[in-house]
Amino acid sequence: ILLVTETHLIVLRKFPERRDAARVIVKRPLSSIVKITSRRRHPNLITFHYGSVTQNNDDATISDMDLFSIPNASEA
C-alpha cells in the first residue's frame, strides 16, 4: 500500500494473516524526492528517486530509489 500524507510517502505491507493490519516498510519525507520516472514500455512501474539538490538546483545527488507497480498509472 502506498500512502501519501502532507509531509511523507509511506509504504505499508499487509499482514497475510490479518486483513486489518499492516507494517510500515519505509517512510520518506516528500522533500527528499528529487525525481519521479516511468518507462514507455512499462508505464505502470513508477520509480521515485530520493536525494538532495545542490544550491543552483542543476544537479541532484541520488541516494536511494523505490520502484512501485501502480495499476493504470498511465491513465492518471
PDB file of N, CA, C and O in Angstrom:
ATOM      1  N   ILE A   1       0.857  -1.161   0.000  1.00  0.00           N
ATOM      2  CA  ILE A   1       0.000   0.000   0.000  1.00  0.00           C
ATOM      3  C   ILE A   1       0.904   1.224   0.000  1.00  0.00           C
ATOM      4  O   ILE A   1       1.849   1.307   0.784  1.00  0.00           O
ATOM      5  N   LEU A   2       0.615   2.156  -0.867  1.00  0.00           N
ATOM      6  CA  LEU A   2       1.358   3.408  -0.943  1.00  0.00           C
ATOM      7  C   LEU A   2       0.481   4.501  -0.343  1.00  0.00           C
ATOM      8  O   LEU A   2      -0.626   4.746  -0.821  1.00  0.00           O
ATOM      9  N   LEU A   3       0.972   5.153   0.696  1.00  0.00           N
ATOM     10  CA  LEU A   3       0.228   6.176   1.419  1.00  0.00           C
ATOM     11  C   LEU A   3       0.992   7.488   1.319  1.00  0.00           C
ATOM     12  O   LEU A   3       2.185   7.544   1.614  1.00  0.00           O
ATOM     13  N   VAL A   4       0.295   8.549   0.899  1.00  0.00           N
ATOM     14  CA  VAL A   4       0.923   9.863   0.786  1.00  0.00           C
ATOM     15  C   VAL A   4       0.222  10.811   1.750  1.00  0.00           C
ATOM     16  O   VAL A   4      -0.993  10.999   1.679  1.00  0.00           O
ATOM     17  N   THR A   5       0.999  11.409   2.654  1.00  0.00           N
ATOM     18  CA  THR A   5       0.473  12.408   3.581  1.00  0.00           C
ATOM     19  C   THR A   5       0.977  13.779   3.131  1.00  0.00           C
ATOM     20  O   THR A   5       1.616  13.891   2.084  1.00  0.00           O
ATOM     21  N   GLU A   6       0.701  14.799   3.898  1.00  0.00           N
ATOM     22  CA  GLU A   6       1.171  16.143   3.550  1.00  0.00           C
ATOM     23  C   GLU A   6       2.685  16.244   3.571  1.00  0.00           C
ATOM     24  O   GLU A   6       3.259  17.081   2.873  1.00  0.00           O
ATOM     25  N   THR A   7       3.339  15.407   4.359  1.00  0.00           N
ATOM     26  CA  THR A   7       4.789  15.530   4.524  1.00  0.00           C
ATOM     27  C   THR A   7       5.588  14.290   4.155  1.00  0.00           C
ATOM     28  O   THR A   7       6.797  14.385   3.946  1.00  0.00           O
ATOM     29  N   HIS A   8       4.938  13.113   4.067  1.00  0.00           N
ATOM     30  CA  HIS A   8       5.680  11.869   3.876  1.00  0.00           C
ATOM     31  C   HIS A   8       5.043  10.942   2.838  1.00  0.00           C
ATOM     32  O   HIS A   8       3.847  11.005   2.556  1.00  0.00           O
ATOM     33  N   LEU A   9       5.885  10.097   2.295  1.00  0.00           N
ATOM     34  CA  LEU A   9       5.479   8.968   1.461  1.00  0.00           C
ATOM     35  C   LEU A   9       5.738   7.723   2.302  1.00  0.00           C
ATOM     36  O   LEU A   9       6.869   7.471   2.717  1.00  0.00           O
ATOM     37  N   ILE A  10       4.686   6.946   2.552  1.00  0.00           N
ATOM     38  CA  ILE A  10       4.794   5.789   3.438  1.00  0.00           C
ATOM     39  C   ILE A  10       4.388   4.543   2.661  1.00  0.00           C
ATOM     40  O   ILE A  10       3.357   4.527   1.989  1.00  0.00           O
ATOM     41  N   VAL A  11       5.203   3.505   2.759  1.00  0.00           N
ATOM     42  CA  VAL A  11       4.900   2.225   2.124  1.00  0.00           C
ATOM     43  C   VAL A  11       4.529   1.239   3.219  1.00  0.00           C
ATOM     44  O   VAL A  11       5.283   1.036   4.170  1.00  0.00           O
ATOM     45  N   LEU A  12       3.358   0.631   3.074  1.00  0.00           N
ATOM     46  CA  LEU A  12       2.860  -0.346   4.041  1.00  0.00           C
ATOM     47  C   LEU A  12       2.759  -1.707   3.376  1.00  0.00           C
ATOM     48  O   LEU A  12       2.465  -1.797   2.183  1.00  0.00           O
ATOM     49  N   ARG A  13       2.996  -2.749   4.127  1.00  0.00           N
ATOM     50  CA  ARG A  13       2.799  -4.117   3.644  1.00  0.00           C
ATOM     51  C   ARG A  13       1.783  -4.790   4.553  1.00  0.00           C
ATOM     52  O   ARG A  13       1.934  -4.811   5.774  1.00  0.00           O
ATOM     53  N   LYS A  14       0.738  -5.343   3.927  1.00  0.00           N
ATOM     54  CA  LYS A  14      -0.312  -6.017   4.694  1.00  0.00           C
ATOM     55  C   LYS A  14       0.209  -7.322   5.275  1.00  0.00           C
ATOM     56  O   LYS A  14       1.038  -8.002   4.671  1.00  0.00           O
ATOM     57  N   PHE A  15      -0.290  -7.658   6.458  1.00  0.00           N
ATOM     58  CA  PHE A  15      -0.013  -8.965   7.036  1.00  0.00           C
ATOM     59  C   PHE A  15      -0.950  -9.968   6.379  1.00  0.00           C
ATOM     60  O   PHE A  15      -2.154  -9.720   6.319  1.00  0.00           O
ATOM     61  N   PRO A  16      -0.435 -11.105   5.878  1.00  0.00           N
ATOM     62  CA  PRO A  16      -1.306 -12.071   5.204  1.00  0.00           C
ATOM     63  C   PRO A  16      -2.373 -12.659   6.123  1.00  0.00           C
ATOM     64  O   PRO A  16      -3.478 -12.964   5.674  1.00  0.00           O
ATOM     65  N   GLU A  17      -2.053 -12.819   7.391  1.00  0.00           N
ATOM     66  CA  GLU A  17      -2.996 -13.459   8.307  1.00  0.00           C
ATOM     67  C   GLU A  17      -4.011 -12.477   8.894  1.00  0.00           C
ATOM     68  O   GLU A  17      -5.020 -12.901   9.457  1.00  0.00           O
ATOM     69  N   ARG A  18      -3.756 -11.167   8.771  1.00  0.00           N
ATOM     70  CA  ARG A  18      -4.677 -10.169   9.323  1.00  0.00           C
ATOM     71  C   ARG A  18      -5.026  -9.149   8.253  1.00  0.00           C
ATOM     72  O   ARG A  18      -4.141  -8.500   7.697  1.00  0.00           O
ATOM     73  N   ARG A  19      -6.300  -9.008   7.966  1.00  0.00           N
ATOM     74  CA  ARG A  19      -6.726  -8.077   6.927  1.00  0.00           C
ATOM     75  C   ARG A  19      -6.752  -6.632   7.415  1.00  0.00           C
ATOM     76  O   ARG A  19      -6.761  -5.706   6.604  1.00  0.00           O
ATOM     77  N   ASP A  20      -6.766  -6.429   8.738  1.00  0.00           N
ATOM     78  CA  ASP A  20      -6.899  -5.082   9.281  1.00  0.00           C
ATOM     79  C   ASP A  20      -5.577  -4.503   9.796  1.00  0.00           C
ATOM     80  O   ASP A  20      -5.583  -3.498  10.506  1.00  0.00           O
ATOM     81  N   ALA A  21      -4.457  -5.119   9.452  1.00  0.00           N
ATOM     82  CA  ALA A  21      -3.169  -4.655   9.961  1.00  0.00           C
ATOM     83  C   ALA A  21      -2.127  -4.618   8.847  1.00  0.00           C
ATOM     84  O   ALA A  21      -2.183  -5.389   7.889  1.00  0.00           O
ATOM     85  N   ALA A  22      -1.176  -3.699   9.002  1.00  0.00           N
ATOM     86  CA  ALA A  22      -0.080  -3.580   8.044  1.00  0.00           C
ATOM     87  C   ALA A  22       1.169  -3.107   8.780  1.00  0.00           C
ATOM     88  O   ALA A  22       1.090  -2.558   9.878  1.00  0.00           O
ATOM     89  N   ARG A  23       2.314  -3.331   8.156  1.00  0.00           N
ATOM     90  CA  ARG A  23       3.601  -2.942   8.730  1.00  0.00           C
ATOM     91  C   ARG A  23       4.216  -1.845   7.856  1.00  0.00           C
ATOM     92  O   ARG A  23       4.141  -1.912   6.629  1.00  0.00           O
ATOM     93  N   VAL A  24       4.812  -0.854   8.477  1.00  0.00           N
ATOM     94  CA  VAL A  24       5.486   0.211   7.738  1.00  0.00           C
ATOM     95  C   VAL A  24       6.800  -0.343   7.194  1.00  0.00           C
ATOM     96  O   VAL A  24       7.658  -0.789   7.956  1.00  0.00           O
ATOM     97  N   ILE A  25       6.947  -0.311   5.888  1.00  0.00           N
ATOM     98  CA  ILE A  25       8.168  -0.783   5.239  1.00  0.00           C
ATOM     99  C   ILE A  25       9.169   0.366   5.111  1.00  0.00           C
ATOM    100  O   ILE A  25      10.351   0.210   5.420  1.00  0.00           O
ATOM    101  N   VAL A  26       8.687   1.513   4.655  1.00  0.00           N
ATOM    102  CA  VAL A  26       9.560   2.678   4.502  1.00  0.00           C
ATOM    103  C   VAL A  26       8.723   3.944   4.688  1.00  0.00           C
ATOM    104  O   VAL A  26       7.556   3.996   4.301  1.00  0.00           O
ATOM    105  N   LYS A  27       9.344   4.963   5.288  1.00  0.00           N
ATOM    106  CA  LYS A  27       8.709   6.267   5.472  1.00  0.00           C
ATOM    107  C   LYS A  27       9.721   7.317   5.052  1.00  0.00           C
ATOM    108  O   LYS A  27      10.782   7.451   5.662  1.00  0.00           O
ATOM    109  N   ARG A  28       9.384   8.065   4.001  1.00  0.00           N
ATOM    110  CA  ARG A  28      10.324   9.045   3.467  1.00  0.00           C
ATOM    111  C   ARG A  28       9.663  10.423   3.391  1.00  0.00           C
ATOM    112  O   ARG A  28       8.486  10.523   3.046  1.00  0.00           O
ATOM    113  N   PRO A  29      10.399  11.472   3.707  1.00  0.00           N
ATOM    114  CA  PRO A  29       9.841  12.818   3.559  1.00  0.00           C
ATOM    115  C   PRO A  29       9.644  13.159   2.080  1.00  0.00           C
ATOM    116  O   PRO A  29      10.481  12.822   1.242  1.00  0.00           O
ATOM    117  N   LEU A  30       8.547  13.819   1.773  1.00  0.00           N
ATOM    118  CA  LEU A  30       8.294  14.213   0.389  1.00  0.00           C
ATOM    119  C   LEU A  30       9.370  15.165  -0.120  1.00  0.00           C
ATOM    120  O   LEU A  30       9.654  15.196  -1.318  1.00  0.00           O
ATOM    121  N   SER A  31       9.959  15.926   0.761  1.00  0.00           N
ATOM    122  CA  SER A  31      11.001  16.881   0.367  1.00  0.00           C
ATOM    123  C   SER A  31      12.266  16.194  -0.145  1.00  0.00           C
ATOM    124  O   SER A  31      13.099  16.842  -0.778  1.00  0.00           O
ATOM    125  N   SER A  32      12.424  14.901   0.116  1.00  0.00           N
ATOM    126  CA  SER A  32      13.619  14.189  -0.351  1.00  0.00           C
ATOM    127  C   SER A  32      13.449  13.617  -1.760  1.00  0.00           C
ATOM    128  O   SER A  32      14.412  13.101  -2.327  1.00  0.00           O
ATOM    129  N   ILE A  33      12.245  13.696  -2.337  1.00  0.00           N
ATOM    130  CA  ILE A  33      12.027  13.200  -3.702  1.00  0.00           C
ATOM    131  C   ILE A  33      12.616  14.206  -4.679  1.00  0.00           C
ATOM    132  O   ILE A  33      12.223  15.373  -4.691  1.00  0.00           O
ATOM    133  N   VAL A  34      13.565  13.749  -5.504  1.00  0.00           N
ATOM    134  CA  VAL A  34      14.186  14.635  -6.486  1.00  0.00           C
ATOM    135  C   VAL A  34      13.728  14.333  -7.905  1.00  0.00           C
ATOM    136  O   VAL A  34      13.869  15.173  -8.794  1.00  0.00           O
ATOM    137  N   LYS A  35      13.175  13.127  -8.127  1.00  0.00           N
ATOM    138  CA  LYS A  35      12.725  12.780  -9.474  1.00  0.00           C
ATOM    139  C   LYS A  35      11.733  11.626  -9.393  1.00  0.00           C
ATOM    140  O   LYS A  35      11.874  10.732  -8.559  1.00  0.00           O
ATOM    141  N   ILE A  36      10.717  11.656 -10.275  1.00  0.00           N
ATOM    142  CA  ILE A  36       9.769  10.549 -10.421  1.00  0.00           C
ATOM    143  C   ILE A  36       9.769  10.180 -11.894  1.00  0.00           C
ATOM    144  O   ILE A  36       9.545  11.034 -12.751  1.00  0.00           O
ATOM    145  N   THR A  37      10.022   8.897 -12.195  1.00  0.00           N
ATOM    146  CA  THR A  37      10.120   8.475 -13.590  1.00  0.00           C
ATOM    147  C   THR A  37       9.285   7.228 -13.849  1.00  0.00           C
ATOM    148  O   THR A  37       8.921   6.490 -12.934  1.00  0.00           O
ATOM    149  N   SER A  38       8.994   7.020 -15.140  1.00  0.00           N
ATOM    150  CA  SER A  38       8.390   5.772 -15.612  1.00  0.00           C
ATOM    151  C   SER A  38       8.934   5.522 -17.014  1.00  0.00           C
ATOM    152  O   SER A  38       9.471   6.428 -17.652  1.00  0.00           O
ATOM    153  N   ARG A  39       8.793   4.311 -17.475  1.00  0.00           N
ATOM    154  CA  ARG A  39       9.299   3.963 -18.801  1.00  0.00           C
ATOM    155  C   ARG A  39       8.142   3.733 -19.758  1.00  0.00           C
ATOM    156  O   ARG A  39       7.055   3.327 -19.347  1.00  0.00           O
ATOM    157  N   ARG A  40       8.378   3.992 -21.021  1.00  0.00           N
ATOM    158  CA  ARG A  40       7.322   3.813 -22.020  1.00  0.00           C
ATOM    159  C   ARG A  40       6.875   2.364 -22.132  1.00  0.00           C
ATOM    160  O   ARG A  40       5.689   2.088 -22.313  1.00  0.00           O
ATOM    161  N   ARG A  41       7.817   1.444 -22.026  1.00  0.00           N
ATOM    162  CA  ARG A  41       7.470   0.021 -22.162  1.00  0.00           C
ATOM    163  C   ARG A  41       6.702  -0.510 -20.963  1.00  0.00           C
ATOM    164  O   ARG A  41       5.910  -1.442 -21.096  1.00  0.00           O
ATOM    165  N   HIS A  42       6.932   0.079 -19.789  1.00  0.00           N
ATOM    166  CA  HIS A  42       6.271  -0.360 -18.553  1.00  0.00           C
ATOM    167  C   HIS A  42       5.731   0.864 -17.813  1.00  0.00           C
ATOM    168  O   HIS A  42       6.283   1.257 -16.785  1.00  0.00           O
ATOM    169  N   PRO A  43       4.655   1.470 -18.325  1.00  0.00           N
ATOM    170  CA  PRO A  43       4.164   2.709 -17.711  1.00  0.00           C
ATOM    171  C   PRO A  43       3.592   2.518 -16.308  1.00  0.00           C
ATOM    172  O   PRO A  43       3.422   3.498 -15.581  1.00  0.00           O
ATOM    173  N   ASN A  44       3.293   1.290 -15.913  1.00  0.00           N
ATOM    174  CA  ASN A  44       2.759   1.045 -14.570  1.00  0.00           C
ATOM    175  C   ASN A  44       3.852   0.946 -13.511  1.00  0.00           C
ATOM    176  O   ASN A  44       3.547   0.898 -12.319  1.00  0.00           O
ATOM    177  N   LEU A  45       5.113   0.916 -13.921  1.00  0.00           N
ATOM    178  CA  LEU A  45       6.232   0.896 -12.974  1.00  0.00           C
ATOM    179  C   LEU A  45       6.737   2.324 -12.791  1.00  0.00           C
ATOM    180  O   LEU A  45       7.252   2.941 -13.724  1.00  0.00           O
ATOM    181  N   ILE A  46       6.581   2.832 -11.585  1.00  0.00           N
ATOM    182  CA  ILE A  46       6.966   4.200 -11.261  1.00  0.00           C
ATOM    183  C   ILE A  46       8.167   4.148 -10.315  1.00  0.00           C
ATOM    184  O   ILE A  46       8.161   3.406  -9.333  1.00  0.00           O
ATOM    185  N   THR A  47       9.189   4.938 -10.619  1.00  0.00           N
ATOM    186  CA  THR A  47      10.382   4.984  -9.781  1.00  0.00           C
ATOM    187  C   THR A  47      10.481   6.344  -9.100  1.00  0.00           C
ATOM    188  O   THR A  47      10.421   7.384  -9.755  1.00  0.00           O
ATOM    189  N   PHE A  48      10.633   6.323  -7.785  1.00  0.00           N
ATOM    190  CA  PHE A  48      10.860   7.533  -7.001  1.00  0.00           C
ATOM    191  C   PHE A  48      12.343   7.578  -6.650  1.00  0.00           C
ATOM    192  O   PHE A  48      12.874   6.640  -6.056  1.00  0.00           O
ATOM    193  N   HIS A  49      13.010   8.669  -7.018  1.00  0.00           N
ATOM    194  CA  HIS A  49      14.429   8.866  -6.720  1.00  0.00           C
ATOM    195  C   HIS A  49      14.529   9.856  -5.561  1.00  0.00           C
ATOM    196  O   HIS A  49      13.911  10.920  -5.587  1.00  0.00           O
ATOM    197  N   TYR A  50      15.310   9.498  -4.552  1.00  0.00           N
ATOM    198  CA  TYR A  50      15.470  10.329  -3.357  1.00  0.00           C
ATOM    199  C   TYR A  50      16.897  10.832  -3.268  1.00  0.00           C
ATOM    200  O   TYR A  50      17.835  10.158  -3.693  1.00  0.00           O
ATOM    201  N   GLY A  51      17.051  12.015  -2.714  1.00  0.00           N
ATOM    202  CA  GLY A  51      18.389  12.551  -2.533  1.00  0.00           C
ATOM    203  C   GLY A  51      18.344  14.002  -2.139  1.00  0.00           C
ATOM    204  O   GLY A  51      17.416  14.455  -1.470  1.00  0.00           O
ATOM    205  N   SER A  52      19.370  14.732  -2.566  1.00  0.00           N
ATOM    206  CA  SER A  52      19.465  16.153  -2.252  1.00  0.00           C
ATOM    207  C   SER A  52      19.819  16.918  -3.514  1.00  0.00           C
ATOM    208  O   SER A  52      20.434  16.386  -4.437  1.00  0.00           O
ATOM    209  N   VAL A  53      19.413  18.183  -3.531  1.00  0.00           N
ATOM    210  CA  VAL A  53      19.651  19.050  -4.682  1.00  0.00           C
ATOM    211  C   VAL A  53      20.692  20.084  -4.284  1.00  0.00           C
ATOM    212  O   VAL A  53      20.703  20.566  -3.151  1.00  0.00           O
ATOM    213  N   THR A  54      21.569  20.422  -5.230  1.00  0.00           N
ATOM    214  CA  THR A  54      22.598  21.423  -4.950  1.00  0.00           C
ATOM    215  C   THR A  54      21.984  22.819  -4.898  1.00  0.00           C
ATOM    216  O   THR A  54      20.808  22.999  -5.216  1.00  0.00           O
ATOM    217  N   GLN A  55      22.777  23.793  -4.499  1.00  0.00           N
ATOM    218  CA  GLN A  55      22.299  25.170  -4.335  1.00  0.00           C
ATOM    219  C   GLN A  55      21.699  25.744  -5.615  1.00  0.00           C
ATOM    220  O   GLN A  55      20.688  26.443  -5.563  1.00  0.00           O
ATOM    221  N   ASN A  56      22.309  25.457  -6.758  1.00  0.00           N
ATOM    222  CA  ASN A  56      21.832  26.040  -8.015  1.00  0.00           C
ATOM    223  C   ASN A  56      20.733  25.212  -8.675  1.00  0.00           C
ATOM    224  O   ASN A  56      20.302  25.540  -9.781  1.00  0.00           O
ATOM    225  N   ASN A  57      20.271  24.143  -8.021  1.00  0.00           N
ATOM    226  CA  ASN A  57      19.171  23.295  -8.495  1.00  0.00           C
ATOM    227  C   ASN A  57      19.432  22.637  -9.846  1.00  0.00           C
ATOM    228  O   ASN A  57      18.494  22.177 -10.497  1.00  0.00           O
ATOM    229  N   ASP A  58      20.689  22.583 -10.276  1.00  0.00           N
ATOM    230  CA  ASP A  58      21.004  21.942 -11.547  1.00  0.00           C
ATOM    231  C   ASP A  58      21.248  20.449 -11.398  1.00  0.00           C
ATOM    232  O   ASP A  58      20.821  19.661 -12.242  1.00  0.00           O
ATOM    233  N   ASP A  59      21.923  20.059 -10.342  1.00  0.00           N
ATOM    234  CA  ASP A  59      22.289  18.659 -10.160  1.00  0.00           C
ATOM    235  C   ASP A  59      21.666  18.106  -8.889  1.00  0.00           C
ATOM    236  O   ASP A  59      21.600  18.780  -7.861  1.00  0.00           O
ATOM    237  N   ALA A  60      21.215  16.869  -8.986  1.00  0.00           N
ATOM    238  CA  ALA A  60      20.670  16.188  -7.811  1.00  0.00           C
ATOM    239  C   ALA A  60      21.564  14.997  -7.501  1.00  0.00           C
ATOM    240  O   ALA A  60      21.982  14.270  -8.403  1.00  0.00           O
ATOM    241  N   THR A  61      21.848  14.805  -6.242  1.00  0.00           N
ATOM    242  CA  THR A  61      22.595  13.638  -5.793  1.00  0.00           C
ATOM    243  C   THR A  61      21.579  12.609  -5.328  1.00  0.00           C
ATOM    244  O   THR A  61      20.900  12.803  -4.319  1.00  0.00           O
ATOM    245  N   ILE A  62      21.478  11.505  -6.073  1.00  0.00           N
ATOM    246  CA  ILE A  62      20.505  10.461  -5.760  1.00  0.00           C
ATOM    247  C   ILE A  62      21.130   9.502  -4.758  1.00  0.00           C
ATOM    248  O   ILE A  62      22.199   8.942  -4.998  1.00  0.00           O
ATOM    249  N   SER A  63      20.449   9.323  -3.633  1.00  0.00           N
ATOM    250  CA  SER A  63      20.974   8.446  -2.592  1.00  0.00           C
ATOM    251  C   SER A  63      20.199   7.142  -2.470  1.00  0.00           C
ATOM    252  O   SER A  63      20.708   6.165  -1.921  1.00  0.00           O
ATOM    253  N   ASP A  64      18.958   7.119  -2.983  1.00  0.00           N
ATOM    254  CA  ASP A  64      18.143   5.911  -2.876  1.00  0.00           C
ATOM    255  C   ASP A  64      17.001   5.995  -3.872  1.00  0.00           C
ATOM    256  O   ASP A  64      16.710   7.067  -4.401  1.00  0.00           O
ATOM    257  N   MET A  65      16.357   4.869  -4.128  1.00  0.00           N
ATOM    258  CA  MET A  65      15.190   4.866  -5.005  1.00  0.00           C
ATOM    259  C   MET A  65      14.266   3.720  -4.637  1.00  0.00           C
ATOM    260  O   MET A  65      14.694   2.702  -4.095  1.00  0.00           O
ATOM    261  N   ASP A  66      12.985   3.908  -4.944  1.00  0.00           N
ATOM    262  CA  ASP A  66      11.964   2.886  -4.746  1.00  0.00           C
ATOM    263  C   ASP A  66      11.212   2.711  -6.049  1.00  0.00           C
ATOM    264  O   ASP A  66      10.932   3.682  -6.751  1.00  0.00           O
ATOM    265  N   LEU A  67      10.888   1.469  -6.370  1.00  0.00           N
ATOM    266  CA  LEU A  67      10.145   1.131  -7.577  1.00  0.00           C
ATOM    267  C   LEU A  67       8.796   0.575  -7.156  1.00  0.00           C
ATOM    268  O   LEU A  67       8.720  -0.336  -6.331  1.00  0.00           O
ATOM    269  N   PHE A  68       7.719   1.134  -7.732  1.00  0.00           N
ATOM    270  CA  PHE A  68       6.367   0.714  -7.384  1.00  0.00           C
ATOM    271  C   PHE A  68       5.604   0.317  -8.631  1.00  0.00           C
ATOM    272  O   PHE A  68       5.765   0.919  -9.693  1.00  0.00           O
ATOM    273  N   SER A  69       4.779  -0.694  -8.490  1.00  0.00           N
ATOM    274  CA  SER A  69       3.851  -1.079  -9.543  1.00  0.00           C
ATOM    275  C   SER A  69       2.512  -0.441  -9.208  1.00  0.00           C
ATOM    276  O   SER A  69       1.879  -0.791  -8.212  1.00  0.00           O
ATOM    277  N   ILE A  70       2.085   0.502 -10.051  1.00  0.00           N
ATOM    278  CA  ILE A  70       0.841   1.223  -9.827  1.00  0.00           C
ATOM    279  C   ILE A  70      -0.082   0.927 -11.003  1.00  0.00           C
ATOM    280  O   ILE A  70       0.133   1.447 -12.098  1.00  0.00           O
ATOM    281  N   PRO A  71      -1.118   0.092 -10.794  1.00  0.00           N
ATOM    282  CA  PRO A  71      -2.032  -0.243 -11.886  1.00  0.00           C
ATOM    283  C   PRO A  71      -2.679   1.014 -12.465  1.00  0.00           C
ATOM    284  O   PRO A  71      -3.063   1.923 -11.729  1.00  0.00           O
ATOM    285  N   ASN A  72      -2.791   1.052 -13.778  1.00  0.00           N
ATOM    286  CA  ASN A  72      -3.408   2.162 -14.513  1.00  0.00           C
ATOM    287  C   ASN A  72      -2.709   3.499 -14.268  1.00  0.00           C
ATOM    288  O   ASN A  72      -3.351   4.547 -14.326  1.00  0.00           O
ATOM    289  N   ALA A  73      -1.429   3.476 -14.000  1.00  0.00           N
ATOM    290  CA  ALA A  73      -0.687   4.713 -13.748  1.00  0.00           C
ATOM    291  C   ALA A  73      -0.658   5.601 -14.985  1.00  0.00           C
ATOM    292  O   ALA A  73      -0.626   6.825 -14.862  1.00  0.00           O
ATOM    293  N   SER A  74      -0.667   5.013 -16.162  1.00  0.00           N
ATOM    294  CA  SER A  74      -0.610   5.804 -17.388  1.00  0.00           C
ATOM    295  C   SER A  74      -1.899   6.583 -17.620  1.00  0.00           C
ATOM    296  O   SER A  74      -1.903   7.532 -18.404  1.00  0.00           O
ATOM    297  N   GLU A  75      -2.986   6.211 -16.962  1.00  0.00           N
ATOM    298  CA  GLU A  75      -4.259   6.908 -17.124  1.00  0.00           C
ATOM    299  C   GLU A  75      -4.413   8.063 -16.152  1.00  0.00           C
ATOM    300  O   GLU A  75      -5.326   8.875 -16.297  1.00  0.00           O
ATOM    301  N   ALA A  76      -3.536   8.147 -15.166  1.00  0.00           N
ATOM    302  CA  ALA A  76      -3.667   9.203 -14.140  1.00  0.00           C
ATOM    303  C   ALA A  76      -3.214  10.540 -14.664  1.00  0.00           C
ATOM    304  O   ALA A  76      -3.256  11.534 -13.939  1.00  0.00           O
TER     305      ALA A  76
END
